[in-house]
Amino acid sequence: MCGICGVLNFDGAPVSPAVVQVMTDAIAHRGPDGEGVYEEPGVALGHRRLKIIDLSDTANQPMCDASQRYWIVFNGDKPRESVKVNVRVAVGPTPPLVRSASAG
């Protein structure tokens, strides 16, 4: 199963990239197939990926909306092929679609 981590500084202080790297390295056993980090002032998100069902790079994380304003990391699985899982980030009246930053 994948692993997620992050740091949020409510005062907006910068997050050291080294801190997030130590966190993602510590959970490397949870996701040997990929690693992703998103950083901006006051926040950093980390992800380790274990590819099981969706093997494409479009499922890499962290993910963002088309404007790259909203970012997310999540840990989830799809227990049965017949179950459809929708991920939405609700911001304003119309939630933006979420996509992988590496999807292009």
Backbone torsions as a table, in degrees:
resi	resn	phi	psi	omega
1	MET	NA	144.5	-178.8
2	CYS	-63.3	169.8	176.8
3	GLY	-134.0	144.2	179.2
4	ILE	-127.4	155.0	175.9
5	CYS	-154.9	167.9	178.0
6	GLY	-177.5	165.3	176.9
7	VAL	-133.5	134.9	176.2
8	LEU	-129.4	116.5	175.4
9	ASN	-101.0	107.9	-176.4
10	PHE	-62.3	-22.7	178.8
11	ASP	-86.4	0.4	178.0
12	GLY	81.5	5.7	179.2
13	ALA	-61.5	144.0	-179.6
14	PRO	-59.5	147.9	175.5
15	VAL	-100.2	129.6	179.5
16	SER	-68.7	126.5	176.2
17	PRO	-57.4	-30.5	179.6
18	ALA	-64.1	-35.1	179.5
19	VAL	-64.2	-46.0	-179.8
20	VAL	-67.3	-36.1	178.1
21	GLN	-64.4	-41.7	176.6
22	VAL	-61.2	-41.3	-179.9
23	MET	-65.0	-46.2	-179.6
24	THR	-68.8	-34.9	176.1
25	ASP	-63.3	-36.7	-178.7
26	ALA	-66.6	-23.8	-180.0
27	ILE	-110.0	18.7	-178.2
28	ALA	-57.4	-31.7	179.7
29	HIS	-65.5	-20.4	179.4
30	ARG	-83.2	-18.1	-177.7
31	GLY	-153.5	78.9	-178.2
32	PRO	-78.2	-6.0	-173.6
33	ASP	-92.8	-6.9	-179.8
34	GLY	178.7	159.0	-179.6
35	GLU	-143.6	141.6	176.8
36	GLY	-146.4	147.2	179.4
37	VAL	-139.2	139.8	171.9
38	TYR	-125.5	133.2	-179.7
39	GLU	-135.2	142.1	168.3
40	GLU	-152.6	168.4	-176.8
41	PRO	-53.5	122.5	176.1
42	GLY	90.5	-9.4	-177.8
43	VAL	-149.6	144.1	173.5
44	ALA	-145.0	137.2	179.3
45	LEU	-122.0	136.5	178.4
46	GLY	-127.2	152.4	-177.8
47	HIS	-148.0	139.5	170.6
48	ARG	-118.6	132.7	-171.4
49	ARG	-111.7	134.7	171.0
50	LEU	-114.6	110.9	-178.1
51	LYS	-80.5	121.2	178.0
52	ILE	-125.8	-57.6	-176.2
53	ILE	-103.5	-56.9	178.6
54	ASP	-91.3	105.7	-175.8
55	LEU	-91.4	-1.9	-176.2
56	SER	-78.0	158.2	177.7
57	ASP	-72.7	-14.3	178.9
58	THR	-68.7	-12.1	177.7
59	ALA	-95.0	4.1	177.9
60	ASN	-63.4	152.8	179.5
61	GLN	-128.6	162.3	-0.9
62	PRO	-62.0	154.9	179.4
63	MET	-112.1	154.1	179.7
64	CYS	-137.9	166.4	174.4
65	ASP	-81.6	175.4	-175.3
66	ALA	-60.1	-30.8	-179.3
67	SER	-82.8	-9.1	-175.5
68	GLN	61.0	26.7	175.8
69	ARG	-88.3	-37.4	-176.0
70	TYR	-110.0	129.9	-176.7
71	TRP	-124.4	150.4	-178.4
72	ILE	-148.9	146.0	164.2
73	VAL	-125.6	144.8	178.8
74	PHE	-151.1	157.3	177.7
75	ASN	-117.3	115.8	-178.8
76	GLY	-155.2	164.0	176.0
77	ASP	-140.0	167.1	177.6
78	LYS	-114.4	98.8	-171.8
79	PRO	-65.2	-30.1	179.2
80	ARG	-138.6	142.7	179.4
81	GLU	-59.6	-29.4	-177.2
82	SER	-77.9	-9.9	-179.7
83	VAL	-93.8	124.8	178.1
84	LYS	-98.2	131.9	-179.2
85	VAL	-114.4	124.1	177.5
86	ASN	-109.8	132.3	176.4
87	VAL	-110.2	124.3	178.8
88	ARG	-131.5	142.6	173.4
89	VAL	-109.9	110.2	-175.5
90	ALA	-85.6	111.6	176.9
91	VAL	-139.1	113.0	-178.1
92	GLY	75.0	-166.8	-175.6
93	PRO	-70.4	-27.4	-178.6
94	THR	-123.5	113.3	179.9
95	PRO	-66.9	136.0	177.8
96	PRO	-72.8	153.9	174.2
97	LEU	-76.1	144.4	-177.6
98	VAL	-104.2	136.5	178.4
99	ARG	-143.3	162.2	178.9
100	SER	-72.7	140.0	177.7
101	ALA	-63.4	-27.1	-179.3
102	SER	-86.1	0.3	-178.6
103	ALA	-74.5	-11.7	175.8
104	GLY	107.0	NA	NA
